[in-house]
Amino acid sequence: MTYIINGEEQEVAATTLADLLLALDCEGEWMATAVNGELVHREDHAQFRLGERDRIEILSPMQGG
């Protein structure tokens, strides 16, 4: 399927958010995810079904001061 991931169009063979994150090697407790502007909690990744051209944001915390 084609998704818009962090603003870039990508073709990834995944149907759930968990599968997508695994395919992109983006696993860990350090990140937050949103699909089409809505936050998706980590415990919901496995059952969260993605659709063609969904907009996925993968965010990581930043340090600084």
Residue pairs with C-beta under 8 A, 6 or more apart in sequence:
1 11
1 12
1 13
1 14
1 15
1 50
1 51
1 52
2 9
2 10
2 11
2 52
2 53
3 9
3 10
3 12
3 20
3 50
3 53
3 54
3 55
3 56
4 10
4 53
4 54
4 55
4 56
5 12
5 20
5 24
5 56
5 57
5 58
6 56
6 57
6 58
12 20
12 23
12 24
13 23
14 20
14 22
14 23
14 50
15 49
15 50
16 45
16 46
16 47
16 48
16 49
16 50
17 33
17 35
17 40
17 44
17 45
17 46
17 48
17 50
17 56
18 45
18 46
18 48
20 50
20 56
21 27
21 33
21 45
21 58
24 58
26 58
29 42
30 60
30 61
31 58
31 59
31 60
32 39
32 58
32 59
32 60
33 39
33 40
33 42
33 45
33 56
33 57
33 58
33 59
34 40
34 56
34 57
34 59
35 48
35 50
35 54
35 55
35 56
35 57
36 54
36 55
37 55
40 48
50 56
